[in-house]
Amino acid sequence: MKFTTILLAAAGASSTLGVAAQTRGTAPASQDQSIVTAEASPRAPTDRANARSIEFLLDALRASLAEARMGTLAAQHSYDQKVRDFGMKLESDHTAHAAEIERLLKPLDVTIPTEPSAEGLSQLAALTRLSGQEFDSAFVQAAIWMHTDAIEQYGAQTHANPDRSLHDFAERSLPMLREHLATAEALR
């Protein structure tokens, strides 16, 4: 998270340098005043796009880690066979999904998270305190919320990302996320 924040701050600082600047000659009456403009380096937009891509991948990895753990929890704690089966599917699919995200992050030379986000850990902690129907209901609701959010985030990557490999990854991920959402909604 700190690395992403620093990366975004650096990208913002480099774009701030792109503001046009003017200097005037020393003689106010001179007709030959020169204008000098400072331009951002040609890499600045690429750096910002790269920072956004990295941030998306890091967030996606943390979410997948949370969903895999949430699935494990459901498989172990639910009394409803359908919820346990869905939990096992979440665990399996999101563990594989996290591995794919890690492969995409490796060449980017960033620290790869091994834990869900603080929010994901908080949700997991809340679920562990529940049991029976109360657990099942909270688990299903969390799965609906997480997958609805993920579909929105991945969908945005398929429309706005110039990085073809990230676009393709997001596009390949959407059917799995939609299937998980549909299953969770059917369990409601």
N, C-alpha and C positions, 0 to 999 in steps of 0.2 A: 504494500500500500504506500509506504514512504517513497519507494522507488518510482511508482506511478505518479505520485504527487510532485516529486522533484522533476521527473521527465516532463510533466505538463507545465510546470513553472518555467522550465528552461525553454520550452517551445513558445510559451507566452512572452517571455523576455525577448526571444529572437524576433518575434513578430512586432514587438514594440519598437525595435530598432528600425523597422521599415517605415516609420513615419517620416514624411517629407520634411526636410530642413532647408531653410534659405539663409544665405549669407549675402550681405551687401558690401560693395566696395567702400573704402574709407571716405571717399568724396561724395557728399550727398548730391551734388549737382551733376555728377558724371552720368552720362547717358549709357555708358557701358558697364552696367551692373551685371554681375554674373549670378546665376542661380545654380546652386548645387543641391542635388537631391540625394538622400541616402536611401538605398533600397535594401529590403531584406534579402538575405541570401536566397538563391533559387531553391535551396534545400528546406527552407522554413516550412512551406506547406507540406512537404513530404514528411518532415519530422513530426508535425502536428498529426498528420494522418497516421503515421506509424505509432505515435503515442496513443491515439484513440484505438487503434487495432490491438495494441498490447493491453490497454486497459480493458477492452472487451474480452479478450482471451483470458486475462487474469480473473475477471468477474465470472466468466463462464466456467472456468475451472473450479473456483470456490463454490459456485452453485451446484455443479455436478458432484463435488465431494460431499456437499450437504445432502443432496438428494440420494446419493448412494448410501450414506449413513442412515438417513431417514428410512430408506427401504429396508435396511438391515434391522432397524428398530421395529418396523411394522411386522417383518417376518418373525421376529422373536416375541413380540408383545401382544399382537392382536389375537382375539379369540375367533375372529371371522376368517374363514378359509380364503374368501375372495380378497380380503385386505392383505392377508399374508402372501398370497400369490402375487398380488400387485407389488407388494414390498420387495419380493424376490426379483421381480422384473425390473423395478427401479434400481435395485442394487447392481444387477448384472449390466443393464444398459448404461447406467451412469458411470460405473467403473470403467467400462470400455470407452465411453465418451471422454472421461477425464484423461485416459491414456492418450487418446487422439489429440486432445488439447495440449497435453504436455509435449507431444511430438512437434506440434506447431510452435510452441514457445521455445524449445531448445535452441534453435539457431538464432534466436533474438537476444541471447545472452542476458536474460533476466532471471531473477530469483523465482523459482517455481514454487507456489504455495503447496503445502501438504495438508492444510487444514481449511475447513470452510470459513467463510467470513464470520465476523463477530455476530452478525444477525442470524446467520445459519446455525451457529453454535448455540445461540440463545433459544432458537426454535427447537433444536434437538433437546436441550435441557428441559424446556417446558414439556415436551412430549414424554420424556422419561418419567415425569412425575404423574402421568395419567395412566389409567388402565381401563379395560373393558370398552364399553360403548363410547365413553368419553374420549379415550385414546383414539379409537377408530374415527370418530367424528373430527377431532382436531387434526389427525394425520391426513385425512382426505381433504379437509379444507386447506391445509398447508400445501399439499400437492397441487391443488387447483391454483392457488395463488402463485406458487413458484413456477408452474408451467405456463400460466398465462403471461407472467412477466418475461419468462425466457422466450416464448414465442414472439413477443413484441420486440425484444432485443435482437434476436436472431433475424427476424424479418427485416429490421432496419439495416442489418449488415448485408442482406441480399439486394437491397435497393441503393444503398449509398456508398458501398465500399469499393474503391478502385482496385484493391488488392484481390486479384482473382482467386488465389488460394483460400483466402478468408471468406470470400463470397461463396465459393463452392462448398467449403466446410459448413457454413451457416445453412446453405440450401439443403445439404445432405442431412443436417440435424433436425430440420423442421418436421419431417414426417414422424420421427420418434417422439418429439416433444408433443406434437398434436395427438398422437396415439395415447401417450400418458395422460394428457389432459382429458381426453374423451373417457378413458377408463376411470379416472378419478371422479369425473362428473357422474358417471353411471353408478359409482359406489355411494354417492351422496345420499 
